[in-house]
Amino acid sequence: MATSPSFEFPAPILKQSAGMKYHFMPVPAEIAEQLIEGETRRVIATINGIEENRAIHHSKDGEYFLILGLPVLRRIGVKLGDVVVANLISDPNPDEIEIPSELKEAFQMDEIAKKRYFSMTPGMQRSLTTYVTGVKRPESRIKRAMELAYKLSSNTLHGD
């Protein structure tokens, strides 16, 4: 099996100033374009020695970047304005999603929700999983997992 090429570069941590205000890290165009030539934009980013699964995003003005968010910044120990050393490789398993235990338990109680979740695209599954894992308190994660299972089984998700 061929090894995926690896790209290392320094990048500042920036914050989007208009629209949704998120933290991000620019990716040089020549690196981003080589990585997304394949079937996926998903990458494994090692930032200051910490691995994060991310997606390469593309702005209207031709810039490439990784959205990091505050939880990721905390995990890697950086803040706005810091310069990090990043290493990117293509994610060999771009559709793999780690389902949190709270959501697994909700699915054990609601087979319809589980079936609907697994019928969705990996991107939608990832978004729903992030909704559950986006809070710290275990009670809040359980509440969100149960709420999500109900919405999945009753077809009351936004957009249904």
Phi, psi and omega in degrees: 000131181288143178277138179290139178296149182243138182234121180247138181198154174274149179206143176279155172268120184240170177230132178299133184262343181234157180066224177289123184267093180241159175275145181209169178231121179294148176240127179305138185305317183296328178285311181302315183295323177293320181291323184269005175299333181282207185274350188219157174259002182282136180225160168257114181257122173259112185243117184051038175087358181251129180277135176222135173274125185221173174239143175279125178254160184228127180269167180298331182271012173090008180272146176250147182198164172248129174281131183252313181076156184298319178301322179292316179302319178297316181300320183269357174073039178230168178222174179308131179094341178293152174255129181247162171255121183245146174230125182242137170225155175297140178285118181290343179231067188295337182265000180284128181232128178276114182274126181293153183302325180298321180286323176301317180294320178298321179291330176295331180270345185220091183295328179294317178298317180299314181297317181293318179304312183285352174272352182274164178293156177304324179296317179292319177301317180298318179297316180294321178296320179296326177301319180287317185275358184283003178237154184276313189291132179303323180297320180291323178295318178297315179301314180295320179297317180293318178299316180295316179299318178299313182296323178295314185283336181259007180055043180242021172293153176304128180101350178287000000 
